[in-house]
Amino acid sequence: MQEREFLEALLDASNTQQVETALAAYLIANSNVEFKPVGGRPNNRGAIEVASDAGRSVIERVTNMLDAILELEHDSHGGNPVCRSPREAASAWLGVPEKEGLSALTNKQRQDLAEKAIVRLEPGEGSQSRLVTVIDKGIGIEPSQMEVTILSLNESNKIQKHYLAGTYGQGGSSTFAFCKYAVIISRRMNTDRIGFTLVKYEDLPAEDFKTGRYVFLAKNHAPLEVAASANDIKNGTVVRHFGYDLTSYTSALGSRSMYGILGRIMFDPVSAIRFENRVHNWNRTIKGARNALNGAVDEGDDDARGPTLDHHVPMFNVNLGDYGSIGIEYWVLARPEVAKGKKRTKPSENFVDSAKPVVLTHNGQNQGELTGRIIKDAKDGADLPFLQTQGRLICHINCDRLSPGAKRLLFSSTREQSREGFMLERIRSELVGALKADDELVRLNEEAREQSLKEKDEDAQKNMRRQVAKLLRIAGAALEQVGGTKG
């Protein structure tokens, strides 16, 4: 088996066994191949296994996809205008308004953008071993550059490119830790060669090494390559993760689904993403929870009109002096009607983690969440307990305009959670002050209190009726027995 046949087999594979069969055949037919450590580091587990959540690791691949699209646009436009953030770049080159974001576009415009960045979920061997493929129609990578870009660790490829979100050169690699094999295929725009490789975890002899390492397949000391053919990708990158462990994301919708975490973590993406769910056989456009809250509706959305709001404060800026500024906005969702016999749900669950309804974003990605205590507590919070209990208030803090020093204090390199400390406390204080100053929130909280008390009274009455009915049934049965004895 030579490179072209091997590449076709990897593209056609739908499970790990097919990958292993193709790999074995290729290794038998080729003697000048080897497995090299990812990042050129024999000890690379620490850099790759930084993430604790399989879903969030996929998000890192999504961030890389959007960067690749913006990189292509940068080259196509000759770097003009000069953009200092991904948001500015998306506005200048993709036509996504900076302030309103994707919610300002039409359904068709979002769909067209989403065709450039695809996340595909396939059955694989089950929830603990899915096939997750990410496909971008971005700038792509030349075979000779793969080892210093997508197969590198902590390189500085993006550190001076302010129009891209990536910084640390390791986020996407975290997906290797959650799968058995990762197949990477890429073609640079306007070139006729395709580079590809396979990444896996390699165990090393326990008597000599404390741990194993992540390695990629190489021929003549470099990633594999083939001449492009008519049916190959024209430009961009494909990463296929075989045996991807999505045990925590078994649902089709909601917080325990890939669809749910894509919308929640890509809270306000700079461009749209297409999610193809081949496990449950449907497709959706991912536009982020913020844009859904602002009324953006796409085909397949549960509510064809968007959410019903009782109150909305559009984003306003708060100056933090030398630390830059933050943007604050929030929404109060209407309490949905509940059908008889159905359990009442929290409307915020459709957009965020209802226990952590305050979202901090950087470049549109959720990089921190604050618990509902900041809304609920009378002493240290906004003293709006009933809005939090009912799951109706969602707050967004945009951190794009913080100073570099403030961002370093606030965010970790894993992008999974914000750091505790002075900067986070300052932001908490500003949010609490804004919420406390809003008289409409106070009124809505009082209204929610009255609703809750009324529902408790109604529940108590229903429970009392059930108890009385139960006692009457018992008493009736006893009387029948007594009557039967006398007879």
C-alpha positions as CSV (number, residue, x, y, z in Angstrom):
1,M,0.0,0.0,0.0
2,Q,1.4,3.4,-1.1
3,E,0.5,6.9,0.1
4,R,-2.4,7.6,-2.2
5,E,-4.2,4.3,-1.3
6,F,-3.4,4.8,2.3
7,L,-4.8,8.4,2.3
8,E,-8.0,7.1,0.6
9,A,-8.4,4.4,3.2
10,L,-8.0,6.9,6.0
11,L,-10.6,9.2,4.4
12,D,-13.1,6.3,3.9
13,A,-12.6,4.8,7.4
14,S,-15.5,5.0,9.9
15,N,-14.0,3.2,12.9
16,T,-10.7,2.5,14.6
17,Q,-10.5,-1.1,13.3
18,Q,-10.4,0.2,9.7
19,V,-7.7,2.7,10.6
20,E,-5.6,-0.1,12.2
21,T,-6.0,-2.3,9.2
22,A,-4.9,0.4,6.8
23,L,-2.0,1.4,9.0
24,A,-0.8,-2.2,9.3
25,A,-0.9,-2.6,5.5
26,Y,1.0,0.6,5.0
27,L,3.7,-0.2,7.5
28,I,4.3,-3.7,5.9
29,A,4.6,-2.1,2.4
30,N,7.0,0.7,3.5
31,S,10.3,0.2,5.3
32,N,11.4,3.8,5.5
33,V,8.7,5.0,7.8
34,E,8.8,5.9,11.5
35,F,6.8,7.4,14.4
36,K,8.2,10.8,15.5
37,P,7.3,12.6,18.8
38,V,4.7,15.3,18.3
39,G,6.4,18.7,18.8
40,G,9.8,17.1,18.6
41,R,9.5,16.3,22.3
42,P,10.1,12.7,23.6
43,N,8.3,13.8,26.8
44,N,5.2,15.5,25.4
45,R,2.3,14.2,27.5
46,G,2.3,17.3,29.8
47,A,1.8,19.7,26.9
48,I,-0.9,17.6,25.2
49,E,-2.9,16.4,28.2
50,V,-3.7,19.9,29.5
51,A,-7.4,19.7,29.0
52,S,-9.9,17.9,31.3
53,D,-13.0,18.0,29.0
54,A,-13.3,16.2,25.7
55,G,-15.9,18.6,24.4
56,R,-13.8,21.7,25.2
57,S,-10.9,20.1,23.3
58,V,-13.0,19.9,20.2
59,I,-13.7,23.7,20.6
60,E,-9.9,24.3,20.4
61,R,-10.0,22.6,17.0
62,V,-12.9,24.9,16.1
63,T,-10.9,27.9,17.1
64,N,-8.1,26.8,14.8
65,M,-10.5,26.3,12.0
66,L,-11.8,29.9,12.3
67,D,-8.2,31.1,12.5
68,A,-7.4,29.3,9.2
69,I,-10.3,31.0,7.5
70,L,-9.2,34.4,8.7
71,E,-5.6,33.6,7.6
72,L,-6.9,32.9,4.1
73,E,-8.9,36.1,4.1
74,H,-5.8,38.0,5.4
75,D,-3.8,36.8,2.4
76,S,-6.6,37.3,0.0
77,H,-6.9,41.0,1.1
78,G,-3.2,41.6,1.2
79,G,-3.5,42.2,5.0
80,N,-5.7,45.2,4.5
81,P,-7.2,46.7,6.5
82,V,-4.9,46.1,9.4
83,C,-7.0,44.2,12.0
84,R,-6.1,44.1,15.7
85,S,-8.5,41.3,16.7
86,P,-10.4,38.3,15.2
87,R,-13.6,40.3,15.6
88,E,-12.2,43.2,13.5
89,A,-11.0,40.7,10.9
90,A,-14.3,39.0,10.7
91,S,-16.0,42.3,10.2
92,A,-13.6,43.6,7.5
93,W,-13.2,40.3,5.6
94,L,-16.3,38.2,6.3
95,G,-18.9,40.9,6.7
96,V,-19.8,40.0,10.3
97,P,-20.7,43.3,12.1
98,E,-18.4,43.9,15.1
99,K,-21.1,44.9,17.6
100,E,-24.1,42.8,16.6
101,G,-22.2,39.8,15.5
102,L,-23.8,36.9,13.6
103,S,-27.3,37.9,14.8
104,A,-27.2,40.8,12.3
105,L,-26.8,38.4,9.4
106,T,-29.5,36.6,7.5
107,N,-30.1,32.9,7.9
108,K,-28.5,32.4,4.4
109,Q,-25.5,34.5,5.2
110,R,-24.8,32.4,8.3
111,Q,-25.2,29.2,6.4
112,D,-22.8,30.3,3.7
113,L,-20.2,31.2,6.4
114,A,-20.8,27.9,8.2
115,E,-19.9,25.9,5.0
116,K,-16.3,27.0,5.6
117,A,-16.0,25.4,9.1
118,I,-17.6,22.0,9.7
119,V,-17.7,19.8,12.8
120,R,-19.0,16.3,12.0
121,L,-20.0,13.7,14.6
122,E,-20.2,10.1,13.4
123,P,-21.2,6.9,15.3
124,G,-17.8,5.1,15.5
125,E,-18.0,2.3,18.0
126,G,-20.3,4.2,20.5
127,S,-20.3,7.2,22.8
128,Q,-16.9,6.2,24.3
129,S,-15.4,5.9,20.8
130,R,-16.9,8.3,18.4
131,L,-15.5,9.6,15.1
132,V,-15.2,13.4,15.3
133,T,-14.1,15.3,12.1
134,V,-13.3,19.0,11.8
135,I,-13.0,20.4,8.3
136,D,-12.0,24.0,7.4
137,K,-11.8,25.6,4.0
138,G,-9.1,27.9,5.2
139,I,-5.6,28.6,4.0
140,G,-4.2,25.1,4.6
141,I,-0.7,23.9,5.4
142,E,2.1,22.9,3.0
143,P,3.5,19.4,3.8
144,S,6.9,20.8,4.7
145,Q,5.3,23.1,7.3
146,M,3.1,20.6,9.1
147,E,5.8,19.6,11.6
148,V,6.3,23.3,12.7
149,T,2.6,24.2,12.7
150,I,-0.2,21.7,13.4
151,L,2.2,19.0,14.7
152,S,4.2,21.4,16.9
153,L,3.8,22.4,20.5
154,N,4.2,25.9,21.9
155,E,5.6,27.4,18.7
156,S,5.1,31.1,18.1
157,N,3.4,31.0,14.7
158,K,0.5,33.2,15.8
159,I,1.9,35.3,18.5
160,Q,2.2,38.4,16.4
161,K,-0.9,37.9,14.4
162,H,-3.5,40.0,16.3
163,Y,-6.2,39.0,13.8
164,L,-6.1,35.4,15.0
165,A,-7.4,33.9,18.3
166,G,-4.6,31.3,18.8
167,T,-1.7,32.2,21.0
168,Y,0.0,29.4,22.8
169,G,0.4,26.8,20.0
170,Q,-0.9,23.8,21.9
171,G,-4.7,24.0,22.2
172,G,-5.7,21.9,19.2
173,S,-3.2,19.2,20.2
174,S,-5.2,18.5,23.3
175,T,-7.7,16.4,21.2
176,F,-5.0,13.7,20.8
177,A,-5.4,12.8,24.5
178,F,-9.1,11.9,24.0
179,C,-8.8,9.7,20.8
180,K,-7.0,6.5,19.7
181,Y,-6.0,7.9,16.3
182,A,-6.0,11.4,14.8
183,V,-5.6,11.7,11.0
184,I,-4.5,15.1,9.8
185,I,-4.8,16.1,6.1
186,S,-4.0,19.5,4.7
187,R,-3.6,21.4,1.4
188,R,-2.3,24.9,1.2
189,M,-4.2,27.3,-1.0
190,N,-2.9,27.4,-4.6
191,T,-0.6,24.4,-4.2
192,D,-0.8,20.9,-5.8
193,R,0.5,18.8,-2.9
194,I,-1.4,17.3,0.1
195,G,0.3,16.5,3.4
196,F,-1.1,14.0,5.8
197,T,-0.2,11.9,8.8
198,L,-1.6,9.9,11.7
199,V,-1.1,10.7,15.4
200,K,-1.4,8.1,18.2
201,Y,-0.2,7.4,21.7
202,E,2.9,5.2,21.9
203,D,3.6,3.2,25.0
204,L,7.2,2.8,25.9
205,P,8.8,0.0,27.9
206,A,7.8,0.4,31.6
207,E,11.2,-0.8,32.8
208,D,12.9,2.1,31.1
209,F,10.4,4.9,30.9
210,K,7.9,6.4,33.4
211,T,5.4,7.3,30.6
212,G,4.7,7.0,26.9
213,R,4.4,9.8,24.3
214,Y,2.3,11.0,21.4
215,V,3.8,10.4,18.0
216,F,3.0,11.0,14.3
217,L,3.7,8.9,11.2
218,A,6.6,10.1,9.1
219,K,8.3,8.9,5.9
220,N,11.8,10.0,5.2
221,H,11.6,11.9,8.5
222,A,8.6,14.0,7.4
223,P,4.8,13.8,7.2
224,L,3.5,11.9,4.3
225,E,2.4,13.6,1.1
226,V,0.8,13.0,-2.3
227,A,0.1,14.9,-5.5
228,A,-3.4,16.4,-5.4
229,S,-6.1,14.9,-7.6
230,A,-9.4,16.3,-8.9
231,N,-11.5,14.9,-6.0
232,D,-9.2,16.2,-3.2
233,I,-9.8,19.2,-1.0
234,K,-8.9,22.4,-2.8
235,N,-7.6,24.1,0.3
236,G,-7.9,23.7,4.1
237,T,-7.4,21.1,6.7
238,V,-9.2,18.0,7.8
239,V,-8.7,16.4,11.2
240,R,-10.4,13.0,11.8
241,H,-10.4,11.8,15.4
242,F,-11.1,8.1,15.7
243,G,-12.1,6.5,19.0
244,Y,-12.9,9.9,20.5
245,D,-14.2,9.6,24.0
246,L,-17.5,11.5,24.3
247,T,-18.9,9.6,27.3
248,S,-19.9,12.9,28.9
249,Y,-21.8,14.0,25.7
250,T,-24.3,11.2,24.9
251,S,-27.4,13.4,24.3
252,A,-28.5,14.8,21.0
253,L,-29.4,18.2,22.5
254,G,-28.9,20.0,25.8
255,S,-25.9,20.4,28.0
256,R,-24.7,16.8,27.6
257,S,-24.5,17.1,23.8
258,M,-21.8,18.2,21.4
259,Y,-24.4,20.6,19.9
260,G,-25.0,22.1,23.3
261,I,-21.4,22.6,24.3
262,L,-20.6,24.1,20.8
263,G,-23.2,26.8,21.4
264,R,-22.3,27.4,25.0
265,I,-18.5,27.6,24.7
266,M,-18.5,29.3,21.3
267,F,-20.7,31.8,23.0
268,D,-20.2,34.5,20.3
269,P,-18.1,33.1,17.5
270,V,-16.5,35.5,15.0
271,S,-18.0,33.2,12.2
272,A,-20.6,30.5,12.0
273,I,-19.9,26.8,12.2
274,R,-21.8,23.9,10.6
275,F,-22.5,20.9,13.0
276,E,-23.3,17.7,11.2
277,N,-24.7,15.1,13.6
278,R,-24.6,11.8,11.8
279,V,-25.4,9.9,15.0
280,H,-28.9,11.4,15.2
281,N,-29.1,12.5,11.5
282,W,-29.6,16.2,11.5
283,N,-27.5,19.3,10.8
284,R,-27.4,22.8,12.5
285,T,-25.7,26.1,12.2
286,I,-23.8,27.0,15.3
287,K,-24.0,30.8,15.9
288,G,-23.4,30.9,19.6
289,A,-25.7,31.4,22.6
290,R,-25.3,35.2,22.5
291,N,-26.6,35.5,18.9
292,A,-29.5,33.1,19.7
293,L,-30.4,35.3,22.7
294,N,-30.3,38.3,20.4
295,G,-32.9,36.7,18.1
296,A,-30.9,34.9,15.5
297,V,-32.8,31.8,14.3
298,D,-31.6,29.1,11.9
299,E,-33.2,26.0,10.4
300,G,-33.8,23.3,13.0
301,D,-33.8,25.7,16.0
302,D,-36.3,24.7,18.6
303,D,-38.0,28.1,18.7
304,A,-38.6,29.5,15.3
305,R,-39.0,33.0,16.7
306,G,-36.1,33.1,19.1
307,P,-36.4,33.4,22.9
308,T,-39.0,35.5,24.6
309,L,-37.4,38.2,26.8
310,D,-38.8,40.1,29.7
311,H,-35.8,42.4,29.8
312,H,-32.6,43.0,27.9
313,V,-29.8,45.5,28.4
314,P,-27.5,45.8,25.3
315,M,-23.8,45.8,25.8
316,F,-22.3,48.8,27.5
317,N,-18.6,49.5,28.3
318,V,-17.1,49.8,31.7
319,N,-13.8,51.5,32.0
320,L,-11.2,49.8,34.2
321,G,-8.5,52.4,33.9
322,D,-5.1,50.9,33.2
323,Y,-6.7,47.5,32.8
324,G,-8.7,48.5,29.8
325,S,-12.4,48.0,29.6
326,I,-15.1,45.3,29.7
327,G,-18.4,45.1,28.0
328,I,-21.5,44.0,30.0
329,E,-24.9,42.9,28.7
330,Y,-27.6,40.7,30.1
331,W,-30.9,39.1,29.3
332,V,-33.9,38.1,31.5
333,L,-35.8,35.2,29.8
334,A,-39.6,35.0,30.2
335,R,-40.7,32.1,32.3
336,P,-42.2,29.5,30.0
337,E,-45.7,28.0,30.4
338,V,-45.7,24.5,31.7
339,A,-48.0,21.8,30.4
340,K,-50.0,19.9,32.9
341,G,-48.0,17.1,34.5
342,K,-44.7,18.4,33.1
343,K,-41.8,19.5,35.2
344,R,-40.9,23.2,35.1
345,T,-37.5,23.8,33.5
346,K,-35.0,26.7,33.7
347,P,-35.1,28.6,30.4
348,S,-31.4,29.6,30.7
349,E,-30.5,25.9,30.3
350,N,-31.0,26.3,26.6
351,F,-28.1,28.8,26.4
352,V,-25.7,28.4,29.3
353,D,-25.0,26.2,32.3
354,S,-27.9,27.4,34.6
355,A,-25.7,27.0,37.7
356,K,-23.1,29.3,36.0
357,P,-25.1,31.9,34.1
358,V,-22.4,34.6,34.0
359,V,-20.1,34.0,31.0
360,L,-16.7,35.7,30.4
361,T,-15.6,35.7,26.8
362,H,-12.4,36.5,24.9
363,N,-12.6,36.6,21.1
364,G,-16.1,35.2,21.4
365,Q,-15.1,32.0,23.3
366,N,-16.3,31.2,26.7
367,Q,-13.2,31.3,28.9
368,G,-14.8,31.5,32.3
369,E,-18.2,31.1,34.0
370,L,-19.3,32.5,37.4
371,T,-21.8,30.7,39.6
372,G,-25.3,31.9,40.2
373,R,-24.2,33.1,43.7
374,I,-23.2,36.4,42.2
375,I,-26.8,36.9,41.2
376,K,-28.4,35.3,44.2
377,D,-26.5,36.4,47.3
378,A,-27.7,39.5,49.2
379,K,-24.3,40.2,50.8
380,D,-21.8,39.6,48.0
381,G,-24.0,39.5,45.0
382,A,-26.8,41.3,43.3
383,D,-29.6,40.1,45.7
384,L,-31.8,38.7,42.9
385,P,-32.4,35.2,44.3
386,F,-35.7,34.4,42.6
387,L,-34.4,35.3,39.1
388,Q,-31.5,32.9,39.7
389,T,-33.7,30.1,41.2
390,Q,-36.0,30.3,38.2
391,G,-33.0,30.3,35.8
392,R,-33.9,33.4,33.9
393,L,-31.0,35.8,34.1
394,I,-28.0,35.4,31.8
395,C,-25.0,37.8,31.9
396,H,-22.2,38.2,29.4
397,I,-18.9,40.0,30.1
398,N,-16.8,40.7,27.0
399,C,-13.1,40.8,27.9
400,D,-11.7,41.6,24.4
401,R,-10.7,45.2,25.4
402,L,-8.9,44.3,28.6
403,S,-5.2,45.2,28.5
404,P,-2.7,42.4,27.9
405,G,-1.7,42.5,31.5
406,A,-5.3,42.2,32.7
407,K,-5.9,39.2,30.4
408,R,-2.8,37.5,31.7
409,L,-4.2,37.9,35.3
410,L,-7.6,36.7,34.3
411,F,-7.3,33.8,31.8
412,S,-5.4,30.5,31.8
413,S,-3.7,29.1,28.7
414,T,-6.2,26.2,28.7
415,R,-9.1,28.6,28.2
416,E,-11.2,26.3,30.4
417,Q,-11.7,28.6,33.3
418,S,-10.8,32.1,34.5
419,R,-8.2,32.6,37.3
420,E,-9.2,33.6,40.8
421,G,-7.6,36.9,41.9
422,F,-7.8,40.6,41.8
423,M,-8.9,41.0,38.2
424,L,-11.8,38.6,38.5
425,E,-12.9,40.2,41.8
426,R,-12.8,43.6,40.0
427,I,-15.0,42.3,37.2
428,R,-17.4,40.7,39.7
429,S,-17.7,44.0,41.5
430,E,-18.5,45.9,38.3
431,L,-21.2,43.3,37.3
432,V,-22.8,43.3,40.8
433,G,-22.9,47.1,40.7
434,A,-24.6,47.2,37.3
435,L,-27.2,44.6,38.3
436,K,-28.0,46.3,41.6
437,A,-28.5,49.7,39.8
438,D,-31.2,48.2,37.4
439,D,-34.6,48.9,38.9
440,E,-36.3,46.7,36.4
441,L,-34.3,43.7,37.6
442,V,-35.5,44.5,41.2
443,R,-39.1,44.6,39.9
444,L,-38.8,41.3,38.0
445,N,-37.2,39.6,41.0
446,E,-40.1,40.7,43.2
447,E,-42.5,39.4,40.5
448,A,-40.6,36.1,40.5
449,R,-40.8,35.9,44.3
450,E,-44.6,36.2,44.1
451,Q,-44.8,33.6,41.4
452,S,-42.7,31.2,43.5
453,L,-44.8,31.8,46.6
454,K,-48.0,31.2,44.7
455,E,-46.6,28.0,43.1
456,K,-45.6,26.8,46.6
457,D,-49.1,27.4,47.9
458,E,-50.6,25.6,44.9
459,D,-48.3,22.7,45.3
460,A,-49.1,22.5,49.0
461,Q,-52.9,22.5,48.2
462,K,-52.4,19.8,45.6
463,N,-50.4,17.7,48.1
464,M,-53.1,18.2,50.8
465,R,-55.8,17.1,48.4
466,R,-53.8,14.0,47.5
467,Q,-53.3,13.2,51.2
468,V,-57.0,13.7,52.0
469,A,-58.0,11.5,49.0
470,K,-55.6,8.8,50.2
471,L,-57.1,8.9,53.8
472,L,-60.6,8.7,52.4
473,R,-59.7,5.7,50.3
474,I,-58.2,4.0,53.4
475,A,-61.2,4.9,55.5
476,G,-63.6,3.7,52.9
477,A,-61.8,0.4,52.7
478,A,-62.0,0.0,56.5
479,L,-65.7,0.8,56.5
480,E,-66.3,-1.9,53.9
481,Q,-64.5,-4.4,56.0
482,V,-66.6,-3.5,59.1
483,G,-69.8,-3.7,57.1
484,G,-68.9,-7.1,55.7
485,T,-68.2,-8.5,59.2
486,K,-71.6,-7.3,60.5
487,G,-73.3,-9.0,57.6
